[in-house]
């Protein structure tokens, strides 16, 4: 049975608005709520506010009681994996064992350049990501962690207390078919990809599972835009939320009336998505979110 979540971009909004959408998602019965990891508004350096990811995930853990508390995904170029592992363990305790930890290679070049962080070539960022995943997992699961790689070194390293969960699931965010998806299957417990068509999801999911040590235990999910509107309002609705990148995101969008949204959603479920996570951006339409929870999701929960 597919599970549903919301992925709330903590940008261009107030903290009160963010808390309200989290509370609404929990009240409506969503199985998952997640945040992202940006310092500038995305998908481009918009002129506006953006709250930091780890602090938001910790707040989310403390302010909710039931849904999984996720991140999609922390950029492994921004923090040493030991710093991230300690934060993750703390968040797992704050949430009583509801942590879902996502890691990715990073892509928002404007942030890297602005903060003087080296924006390495894609292959280098992916190797860094693979090492970071291994280090985080060692720190979260082993009493003492030792690791020596190209980018990171752990020497009799501790991360205490350990998480409430025996082995928190690590999601890998990746879409590249030559390297990224293979690393996701090889090193992750789960894989998430945003804004792809059902056909692309099927192909990419196949690559991930082909490289997973245990494909039957591996979890896959997709982030989809959710913008219910009349057919003649689709272009303006996408442009309002995503600016110049609206067309790039259209293939992974649930847009239009509820029957059209339900039909398209079914194609992702048929393609094997274990999780469907709605990507929400301000201005948040909480009435629309309630319609999804009451009129669309029930068709896929039986």
Secondary structure, 3 states (H helix, E strand, C coil): CCEEEEEECCECCCHHHHHHHHHHHHHCCCCEEEECCCCCCCCCCCCCCECCHHHHHHHHHHHCCCCEEEECCEECCCCCHHHHHHHHHHHHHHCCCCEEEEEECCCCHHHHHHHCCCCCCHHHHHHHHHHHHHHHHHHHHCCCEEEECCCCEEEEECCCCCCCCCCCCEEEECCCCCCHHHHHHHHCCEEEEECCCHHHHHHHHHHHHHCCCCCCCCEEEEEEEEEECCHHHHHHHHHHHHHHHHHHHHHHEEEECHHHHHHHHHHHHHCCCCEEEEEECCCCCHHHHHHHHHHHHHHHCC
